Amino acid sequence: MKALIAMSGGVDSSVSALLMKEKGYDCIGCTMKLYANEDIACDASNTCCSLDDVEDAKSVARRLGMPHYTFNFQDKFRETVIGNFIDCYENGMTPNPCIQCNKHMKFSELYRRALELGCDKVVTGHYARIRKCDNGYQLLKGLDDNKDQSYVLYAMTQEELAHTDFPLGELSKDEVRKIAESNDFINANKPDSQDICFVPDGDYVSAIKRFTGKEYAPGDFVDAQGNVLGQHKGVISYTIGQRKGLGISAAYPLYVTKLDMENNRVVLGKNEDLFSKEVYVEDINWINPDAQADKFQCKAKVRYRMTEQPCTVERIGDTKAKITFDEPQRAITPGQSAVFYDGDVVLGGGIIKAGLLPD
């Protein structure tokens, strides 16, 4: 049995490689080159973080006695991940690029490369689990609640789940670091990456301007009645629920409640204006589509770092749905994903839309 290990240079993917070796797999390590130094405003004459990551991955691969390759996926990444990132912000949405990367890169492009190499499994360091059941495969939350990454994996298909392994799904982060330390991995205590990989300084607005070569026109901050409150710096600079950086004085705290792209306006309101019970979702991937009822109760979350909440889901065709939460939820944001859970089992997920779905 052969496994292709996606090695980012971090401790999680490194320990995943070790665990697959211990399972008896013939392992091949690989690192995906997703962008060039100039894409992330990194001086090509300096050692960039991405180059350090490749060297860390190679170091662990050598220690484990396995080959390591670097695959150039820059064109596909720019088209599917960076392109989606820009398109979302230019249309008043807030994207989650990790979901797009998993969908289009790790479990699509990398899976195809694994097949070419004769590998039976694609392996990543995600904290999630896969379980075989009577009607196919299930995606489950990782046992470590603090590290569970099932939210960003909801787009996986049955074929992808059948050929994927998540060795860390039953481990905690502390356990993973201890395994790395006991094997003298160079990255045993390497900090987790917190930023979007192609926006390492966290300044996504500057990144978008760099990618597009555009400047985004200032416009009006308005209240719900359309009264002008001040001037914004360009709609792409704001997201639903934002409070900081508005530069508006008022008798009470103001929050971004809506992005009016058509009129280049940012609508501000009170905190209570951010709560709603209903949300419409499209581009849904159902993990086990044949097993999903047209209307059902479950739990869902509408952003990565939140606890899933009770709701009722009404399917609208194969890939759309209306969600009605039992209790109002704060700052439901177009472009983010709603992911559905039955206990630890991920039922599926899709992209949150602004307003009603089209017929």
C-alpha positions as CSV (number, residue, x, y, z in Angstrom):
1,M,0.0,0.0,0.0
2,K,1.3,3.4,-1.0
3,A,0.4,6.8,0.5
4,L,1.1,10.3,-0.8
5,I,1.7,12.6,2.3
6,A,0.9,16.3,1.9
7,M,3.7,17.9,3.9
8,S,3.4,21.6,4.6
9,G,6.6,21.8,6.7
10,G,4.5,21.9,9.9
11,V,4.4,19.4,12.8
12,D,1.0,18.0,11.9
13,S,1.7,16.7,8.5
14,S,5.1,15.5,9.6
15,V,3.6,13.3,12.4
16,S,1.0,12.1,9.9
17,A,3.8,10.8,7.7
18,L,5.4,9.0,10.6
19,L,2.1,7.4,11.6
20,M,1.5,6.2,8.1
21,K,5.0,4.7,7.9
22,E,4.2,2.9,11.2
23,K,1.0,1.5,9.6
24,G,3.2,-0.1,7.0
25,Y,2.5,2.2,4.1
26,D,5.2,2.9,1.5
27,C,5.1,6.7,1.8
28,I,6.0,9.5,-0.6
29,G,6.2,13.1,0.8
30,C,5.2,16.1,-1.2
31,T,4.9,19.8,-0.8
32,M,2.6,21.9,-3.0
33,K,4.2,25.1,-4.4
34,L,1.1,27.3,-4.5
35,Y,2.5,30.8,-5.1
36,A,5.7,32.6,-5.9
37,N,7.5,35.0,-3.6
38,E,6.4,38.1,-5.6
39,D,2.7,36.9,-5.2
40,I,2.9,37.5,-1.5
41,A,5.3,40.5,-1.7
42,C,8.2,38.6,-0.4
43,D,11.7,39.7,-1.7
44,A,12.9,36.9,-3.9
45,S,16.5,37.5,-2.7
46,N,15.5,36.6,0.9
47,T,14.6,33.2,2.3
48,C,10.8,33.3,2.4
49,C,8.7,31.4,4.9
50,S,7.4,29.1,2.1
51,L,11.0,28.1,1.3
52,D,11.7,27.4,5.0
53,D,8.6,25.2,5.0
54,V,9.8,23.1,2.1
55,E,13.1,22.6,3.8
56,D,11.4,21.5,7.0
57,A,9.3,19.0,5.1
58,K,12.4,17.7,3.3
59,S,14.2,17.3,6.6
60,V,11.4,15.2,8.1
61,A,11.1,13.1,4.9
62,R,14.9,12.4,5.0
63,R,14.6,11.4,8.6
64,L,11.8,8.9,7.8
65,G,13.7,7.5,4.8
66,M,11.0,8.5,2.3
67,P,11.3,10.5,-1.0
68,H,10.0,14.0,-1.1
69,Y,8.8,16.0,-4.1
70,T,7.7,19.6,-4.7
71,F,4.7,19.9,-7.0
72,N,4.1,23.2,-8.8
73,F,0.4,24.0,-8.6
74,Q,0.7,27.8,-8.8
75,D,-1.5,28.3,-11.9
76,K,-4.3,26.2,-10.5
77,F,-4.1,27.8,-7.1
78,R,-4.2,31.3,-8.5
79,E,-7.2,30.4,-10.7
80,T,-9.3,28.6,-8.1
81,V,-8.3,29.9,-4.7
82,I,-6.9,33.4,-5.1
83,G,-9.3,34.1,-7.9
84,N,-12.3,33.1,-5.7
85,F,-10.8,35.1,-2.8
86,I,-10.7,38.3,-5.0
87,D,-14.1,37.6,-6.6
88,C,-15.8,37.2,-3.2
89,Y,-14.5,40.5,-1.8
90,E,-15.3,42.4,-5.0
91,N,-18.9,41.1,-4.6
92,G,-19.5,41.9,-1.0
93,M,-18.7,38.5,0.4
94,T,-16.1,37.2,2.9
95,P,-14.4,34.0,1.6
96,N,-12.8,31.1,3.4
97,P,-9.8,30.2,1.2
98,C,-8.9,27.1,3.2
99,I,-12.1,25.5,2.1
100,Q,-11.4,26.3,-1.5
101,C,-7.8,25.0,-1.2
102,N,-9.0,21.7,0.3
103,K,-11.7,21.3,-2.4
104,H,-9.6,22.2,-5.5
105,M,-6.0,21.5,-4.4
106,K,-5.5,18.9,-1.7
107,F,-8.4,16.6,-2.5
108,S,-8.6,17.2,-6.3
109,E,-5.2,18.1,-7.8
110,L,-3.2,16.2,-5.2
111,Y,-5.5,13.2,-5.5
112,R,-5.0,13.1,-9.2
113,R,-1.3,13.2,-8.7
114,A,-1.5,10.4,-6.1
115,L,-3.3,8.2,-8.7
116,E,-0.5,8.9,-11.2
117,L,2.0,7.8,-8.7
118,G,0.1,4.6,-7.9
119,C,-0.8,5.7,-4.4
120,D,-3.8,4.3,-2.6
121,K,-4.2,7.2,-0.1
122,V,-3.8,10.9,0.1
123,V,-2.8,11.8,3.7
124,T,-3.0,15.2,5.4
125,G,-2.5,16.5,8.9
126,H,-6.1,17.6,9.4
127,Y,-7.8,16.9,12.7
128,A,-10.8,15.0,11.4
129,R,-11.8,11.4,11.0
130,I,-13.2,9.1,8.2
131,R,-15.5,6.2,9.0
132,K,-16.7,3.5,6.6
133,C,-20.4,2.8,6.9
134,D,-23.1,0.8,5.1
135,N,-23.9,3.4,2.5
136,G,-20.4,4.7,1.9
137,Y,-18.1,6.9,4.0
138,Q,-18.7,9.5,6.7
139,L,-16.6,12.6,7.6
140,L,-16.4,13.1,11.4
141,K,-15.1,15.8,13.7
142,G,-11.6,15.3,15.2
143,L,-11.7,14.2,18.8
144,D,-9.7,17.3,19.9
145,D,-12.5,19.9,20.0
146,N,-9.9,22.7,20.1
147,K,-8.3,21.5,16.8
148,D,-11.3,20.0,14.9
149,Q,-11.0,20.9,11.3
150,S,-14.0,19.1,9.8
151,Y,-15.6,22.5,9.0
152,V,-13.1,23.2,6.2
153,L,-13.4,19.6,4.8
154,Y,-17.2,19.5,4.0
155,A,-16.7,19.6,0.2
156,M,-15.1,16.1,0.1
157,T,-16.8,13.5,-2.1
158,Q,-17.3,9.8,-1.4
159,E,-14.5,8.9,-3.8
160,E,-12.1,11.3,-2.0
161,L,-13.0,10.1,1.4
162,A,-12.4,6.5,0.3
163,H,-8.8,7.4,-0.7
164,T,-7.9,9.8,2.2
165,D,-6.5,9.2,5.6
166,F,-6.4,11.6,8.5
167,P,-4.0,10.0,11.0
168,L,-4.4,12.8,13.6
169,G,-8.1,12.5,13.9
170,E,-8.0,10.8,17.3
171,L,-5.1,12.8,18.7
172,S,-4.7,16.1,20.5
173,K,-2.2,18.7,19.5
174,D,-0.2,18.1,22.6
175,E,0.1,14.4,21.8
176,V,1.2,15.3,18.2
177,R,3.9,17.6,19.5
178,K,5.2,14.9,21.9
179,I,5.4,12.4,19.1
180,A,7.4,14.9,17.1
181,E,9.7,15.7,20.0
182,S,10.4,12.0,20.7
183,N,11.4,11.5,17.0
184,D,13.6,14.7,17.0
185,F,11.7,16.3,14.2
186,I,13.1,19.8,13.4
187,N,9.6,21.3,13.5
188,A,8.4,19.7,16.7
189,N,7.8,23.1,18.4
190,K,7.1,25.1,15.2
191,P,4.2,27.5,15.8
192,D,0.9,26.9,14.0
193,S,0.2,29.1,11.0
194,Q,-2.5,31.6,11.8
195,D,-2.8,33.6,8.6
196,I,-4.0,32.9,5.1
197,C,-0.9,31.4,3.4
198,F,-0.8,33.9,0.5
199,V,-1.5,36.9,2.8
200,P,1.2,36.3,5.5
201,D,1.0,39.8,6.9
202,G,-2.8,39.6,7.3
203,D,-3.4,42.7,5.1
204,Y,-5.8,41.2,2.7
205,V,-6.8,44.5,1.2
206,S,-3.3,45.3,0.1
207,A,-3.0,41.7,-1.2
208,I,-6.2,42.1,-3.4
209,K,-4.9,45.5,-4.7
210,R,-1.6,43.8,-5.6
211,F,-3.2,40.9,-7.3
212,T,-5.7,43.0,-9.3
213,G,-3.8,46.2,-9.9
214,K,-6.9,48.1,-8.9
215,E,-7.8,50.8,-6.5
216,Y,-11.2,50.6,-4.8
217,A,-13.3,53.8,-4.7
218,P,-14.3,55.3,-1.4
219,G,-18.0,55.8,-0.7
220,D,-20.5,56.5,2.0
221,F,-21.1,54.9,5.4
222,V,-24.9,55.0,5.8
223,D,-27.4,53.9,8.4
224,A,-30.4,51.6,7.7
225,Q,-32.4,54.6,6.6
226,G,-29.8,55.8,4.1
227,N,-28.5,58.7,6.1
228,V,-24.8,59.4,5.4
229,L,-22.6,58.9,8.5
230,G,-19.1,59.3,6.9
231,Q,-16.8,58.0,4.2
232,H,-15.4,54.5,3.9
233,K,-12.1,53.5,2.2
234,G,-13.5,51.0,-0.3
235,V,-16.1,48.3,0.3
236,I,-13.6,45.5,0.1
237,S,-12.1,46.8,3.4
238,Y,-15.1,45.7,5.5
239,T,-16.9,42.6,6.5
240,I,-20.2,41.9,8.3
241,G,-19.9,42.4,12.1
242,Q,-16.8,44.6,11.9
243,R,-16.6,47.3,14.5
244,K,-12.9,48.4,14.6
245,G,-11.4,50.7,12.0
246,L,-14.6,52.5,11.0
247,G,-13.5,55.9,12.2
248,I,-17.1,57.0,12.9
249,S,-18.1,58.6,16.2
250,A,-21.6,57.8,17.5
251,A,-23.6,57.7,20.7
252,Y,-23.4,53.9,20.6
253,P,-21.1,51.3,19.1
254,L,-21.5,50.9,15.3
255,Y,-21.1,47.7,13.3
256,V,-21.1,46.8,9.7
257,T,-24.5,45.2,9.0
258,K,-24.5,45.1,5.2
259,L,-22.3,45.8,2.1
260,D,-24.2,47.5,-0.7
261,M,-21.9,46.9,-3.6
262,E,-24.3,48.3,-6.2
263,N,-24.2,51.7,-4.6
264,N,-20.7,51.5,-3.1
265,R,-22.1,51.9,0.4
266,V,-21.3,50.3,3.8
267,V,-24.4,50.1,6.0
268,L,-23.8,50.5,9.8
269,G,-26.1,49.6,12.7
270,K,-26.3,48.4,16.2
271,N,-25.1,45.0,17.5
272,E,-28.7,43.8,17.7
273,D,-29.1,44.5,14.0
274,L,-26.6,41.7,13.3
275,F,-28.8,38.8,14.6
276,S,-31.0,36.6,12.4
277,K,-32.5,33.2,12.4
278,E,-32.7,32.4,8.6
279,V,-29.9,31.9,6.2
280,Y,-29.9,30.7,2.6
281,V,-27.1,28.4,1.3
282,E,-26.1,27.3,-2.1
283,D,-23.3,25.2,-3.8
284,I,-24.0,22.5,-1.1
285,N,-22.0,19.3,-1.0
286,W,-23.9,16.5,0.8
287,I,-21.4,13.9,2.0
288,N,-24.0,11.1,1.6
289,P,-26.5,12.7,-0.7
290,D,-28.8,9.7,-1.0
291,A,-29.2,9.5,2.8
292,Q,-30.2,13.2,3.3
293,A,-33.9,14.0,3.9
294,D,-35.6,17.0,2.2
295,K,-36.3,18.5,5.6
296,F,-34.5,17.6,8.8
297,Q,-33.2,18.9,12.1
298,C,-29.5,19.0,12.9
299,K,-26.9,21.5,14.1
300,A,-25.0,23.9,12.0
301,K,-22.3,26.5,12.3
302,V,-21.8,29.5,10.0
303,R,-18.1,30.2,10.8
304,Y,-15.1,28.1,11.7
305,R,-14.6,29.2,15.3
306,M,-18.1,28.7,16.7
307,T,-20.1,26.0,18.4
308,E,-22.7,24.4,16.1
309,Q,-26.3,25.5,16.8
310,P,-29.7,23.6,16.5
311,C,-31.6,24.4,13.3
312,T,-34.0,23.0,10.7
313,V,-32.7,22.5,7.2
314,E,-35.0,22.6,4.2
315,R,-33.4,21.4,1.0
316,I,-34.2,23.4,-2.2
317,G,-33.2,21.0,-5.0
318,D,-29.9,19.2,-4.8
319,T,-27.5,22.0,-3.9
320,K,-29.5,24.7,-2.1
321,A,-31.1,25.0,1.3
322,K,-32.8,27.3,3.8
323,I,-31.6,27.1,7.4
324,T,-33.8,28.2,10.3
325,F,-31.9,28.4,13.6
326,D,-33.7,27.8,16.8
327,E,-32.1,31.0,18.2
328,P,-30.9,34.0,16.3
329,Q,-27.2,33.9,15.2
330,R,-24.9,36.9,15.1
331,A,-23.2,38.2,11.9
332,I,-24.1,35.5,9.4
333,T,-21.8,36.5,6.6
334,P,-22.2,35.9,2.8
335,G,-19.3,34.0,1.4
336,Q,-18.6,32.0,4.5
337,S,-19.8,28.4,4.8
338,A,-22.6,26.9,6.7
339,V,-21.7,23.3,7.7
340,F,-24.3,20.8,9.0
341,Y,-23.6,18.3,11.8
342,D,-25.4,15.2,13.2
343,G,-23.4,14.8,16.4
344,D,-19.8,14.3,15.3
345,V,-20.9,13.4,11.7
346,V,-20.6,16.1,9.0
347,L,-23.7,16.0,6.8
348,G,-22.4,18.6,4.3
349,G,-22.1,22.3,3.8
350,G,-22.4,25.2,1.4
351,I,-21.8,28.9,0.8
352,I,-23.9,31.4,2.6
353,K,-25.8,33.8,0.3
354,A,-27.0,37.3,0.8
355,G,-30.8,37.4,0.9
356,L,-33.1,34.9,-0.9
357,L,-31.9,32.3,-3.3
358,P,-32.8,32.7,-6.9
359,D,-35.5,30.4,-8.3
